[in-house]
Amino acid sequence: MKFGVDIGGNHIGVALISDNFTIKEKREKDLLELDKTNIKNRLIEIIKQYIQNILDSQKLNINNIEAICIAYPAPLINGKMGLATNLKVYGYELRRRSKTIFSNTYNI
């Protein structure tokens, strides 16, 4: 199983994807202006919370997960997020930061 994380300009979604590519469970949140004031930390907090909530709900642990794939609204430049205008983020090393929490994180 894998997690898919979709970071949009105003929204974040986290879904558990089965081996046959069906969504087993998902969590979503509209990003409020308050979230965006400390967006770099909030992104990691929300991803971590939603992954843990889904793992608990499905009675799984992180060792059951093959990969965590992250998509976001900016190009990847030298391993860092390019300009994500709505999020007001530039140069954030989301993959490196998320790997400090989950070692099986990949960028898409």
Secondary structure as GFF3:
##gff-version 3
##sequence-region A 1 108
A	DSSP	beta_strand	2	7	.	.	.	ID=ss1
A	DSSP	beta_strand	11	17	.	.	.	ID=ss2
A	DSSP	beta_strand	23	30	.	.	.	ID=ss3
A	DSSP	alpha_helix	33	36	.	.	.	ID=ss4
A	DSSP	alpha_helix	39	58	.	.	.	ID=ss5
A	DSSP	three_ten_helix	62	64	.	.	.	ID=ss6
A	DSSP	beta_strand	67	71	.	.	.	ID=ss7
A	DSSP	beta_strand	76	77	.	.	.	ID=ss8
A	DSSP	beta_strand	80	81	.	.	.	ID=ss9
A	DSSP	three_ten_helix	85	87	.	.	.	ID=ss10
A	DSSP	alpha_helix	94	99	.	.	.	ID=ss11
A	DSSP	beta_strand	105	107	.	.	.	ID=ss12
###
